[in-house]
Amino acid sequence: MSDASISDKPQKPIPRPSPESAPYWEAAAQHKLRVQKCNACGQHWFPPSQRCPHCTAADFSWAEVSGRGKVFSFVVFHRVYHPAFEGEVPYVVALVELAEGPRLLTNIVGIAPDEVRCEMAVKVLFEDVAAGVAVPKFTPA
């Protein structure tokens, strides 16, 4: 394979953090999973926002979480929606409920798509997709 054909291969989209999500992606780059935690009521949440969805307080911090959870819901993609994913179909897109409560939209990897089940225990791992950029994914625990 020539160098030209490697550079012509479609690249996966790279996350573009918003001001609210930047701490999440900075932690992911270090292979850490962090979500917001309310300093008023103690609840965790995701996706990031400027106020706690549980009590509406604006006093929060970013807390590292266990990275363990369970599959809440999932779908298996058999269609190529982006050319960079052509070699990966079928793949699993899942809503994972963390042990701490929040739910993350992610991929389940390391298991055949037809073996994924709701309530299946999973743990986080990180896929390095570019220099300084990692995407949290989950695998069976």
C-alpha positions as CSV (number, residue, x, y, z in Angstrom):
1,M,0.0,0.0,0.0
2,S,1.4,3.4,-1.0
3,D,1.6,6.4,1.3
4,A,-0.9,8.1,-0.9
5,S,-3.5,5.4,-0.4
6,I,-3.1,5.6,3.4
7,S,-3.7,9.4,3.4
8,D,-6.7,9.0,1.1
9,K,-8.4,6.7,3.6
10,P,-11.4,8.5,5.3
11,Q,-10.6,9.6,8.8
12,K,-13.0,9.2,11.7
13,P,-14.5,12.4,13.0
14,I,-12.6,13.9,16.0
15,P,-14.6,15.2,18.9
16,R,-14.9,19.0,19.0
17,P,-15.4,19.9,22.7
18,S,-17.8,22.7,23.7
19,P,-16.8,24.9,26.6
20,E,-19.0,22.7,28.8
21,S,-17.6,19.4,27.6
22,A,-13.9,20.3,27.4
23,P,-13.0,18.9,30.9
24,Y,-14.6,15.6,29.9
25,W,-12.5,15.3,26.8
26,E,-9.3,16.5,28.6
27,A,-9.8,13.7,31.1
28,A,-10.5,11.1,28.3
29,A,-7.2,12.1,26.7
30,Q,-5.6,11.0,30.0
31,H,-7.7,7.7,29.9
32,K,-9.8,8.9,32.8
33,L,-13.6,9.1,32.9
34,R,-14.9,12.3,34.6
35,V,-18.4,13.6,34.8
36,Q,-19.9,16.6,36.6
37,K,-20.9,16.2,40.2
38,C,-23.1,18.6,42.1
39,N,-21.5,20.1,45.2
40,A,-25.0,20.9,46.6
41,C,-26.9,17.6,46.2
42,G,-24.0,15.2,45.4
43,Q,-25.5,13.8,42.2
44,H,-23.5,13.0,39.1
45,W,-24.7,13.9,35.6
46,F,-24.0,13.7,31.9
47,P,-24.0,15.3,29.3
48,P,-22.3,18.4,30.7
49,S,-24.3,21.5,31.5
50,Q,-24.0,24.7,33.6
51,R,-26.5,23.5,36.2
52,C,-27.3,20.3,38.1
53,P,-30.3,18.7,36.4
54,H,-31.3,17.2,39.8
55,C,-31.5,20.4,42.0
56,T,-30.6,23.2,39.5
57,A,-27.5,24.3,41.6
58,A,-24.7,25.9,39.6
59,D,-22.1,24.7,42.1
60,F,-20.4,21.6,40.6
61,S,-17.0,19.9,40.1
62,W,-15.7,17.3,37.7
63,A,-15.3,13.9,39.4
64,E,-13.6,10.8,38.3
65,V,-16.0,7.9,38.2
66,S,-15.4,4.2,38.3
67,G,-15.9,3.5,34.6
68,R,-18.2,0.6,35.5
69,G,-21.8,0.3,34.5
70,K,-24.3,-1.7,32.5
71,V,-25.8,-1.6,29.1
72,F,-29.1,0.2,29.4
73,S,-30.0,0.1,25.7
74,F,-28.3,-0.6,22.4
75,V,-28.6,-0.9,18.6
76,V,-26.4,-2.7,16.1
77,F,-25.4,-0.6,13.1
78,H,-25.2,-2.6,9.9
79,R,-25.1,0.4,7.6
80,V,-22.1,2.6,6.8
81,Y,-23.1,6.1,7.8
82,H,-19.6,7.5,7.5
83,P,-16.9,6.1,5.1
84,A,-14.3,5.9,7.9
85,F,-16.4,3.3,9.7
86,E,-16.8,1.0,6.6
87,G,-14.5,-1.7,8.0
88,E,-16.2,-1.7,11.4
89,V,-19.8,-2.7,10.5
90,P,-21.6,-4.2,12.3
91,Y,-20.9,-2.2,15.4
92,V,-22.8,-1.5,18.6
93,V,-23.9,1.9,19.8
94,A,-25.2,1.8,23.3
95,L,-26.5,3.8,26.2
96,V,-24.4,2.8,29.2
97,E,-25.6,3.6,32.7
98,L,-22.7,4.2,34.9
99,A,-22.6,2.9,38.5
100,E,-22.7,6.5,39.6
101,G,-26.0,7.1,37.7
102,P,-25.3,9.1,34.5
103,R,-25.9,7.5,31.1
104,L,-23.3,7.8,28.2
105,L,-23.8,7.2,24.5
106,T,-20.9,5.0,23.5
107,N,-19.7,1.9,21.7
108,I,-19.5,-1.6,23.0
109,V,-16.3,-3.3,21.8
110,G,-14.5,-6.5,22.5
111,I,-17.6,-8.7,22.0
112,A,-19.6,-9.9,19.0
113,P,-22.5,-7.5,18.4
114,D,-25.0,-10.4,18.7
115,E,-23.8,-11.2,22.2
116,V,-24.5,-7.7,23.7
117,R,-27.4,-7.7,26.1
118,C,-29.2,-5.1,28.2
119,E,-28.1,-5.1,31.8
120,M,-24.7,-6.6,30.7
121,A,-21.9,-5.4,33.0
122,V,-19.3,-3.2,31.2
123,K,-16.2,-1.2,32.0
124,V,-14.6,1.7,30.2
125,L,-11.6,1.6,27.9
126,F,-10.2,4.3,25.8
127,E,-9.5,4.4,22.0
128,D,-6.8,6.9,21.1
129,V,-8.0,8.4,17.9
130,A,-5.5,11.2,17.4
131,A,-2.7,12.9,19.2
132,G,-4.1,14.0,22.6
133,V,-7.6,12.7,21.8
134,A,-9.2,9.5,23.2
135,V,-12.8,8.3,23.0
136,P,-14.3,6.3,25.9
137,K,-15.8,3.0,24.8
138,F,-17.0,0.1,26.9
139,T,-16.2,-3.6,27.0
140,P,-17.7,-6.5,29.0
141,A,-16.6,-6.4,32.6
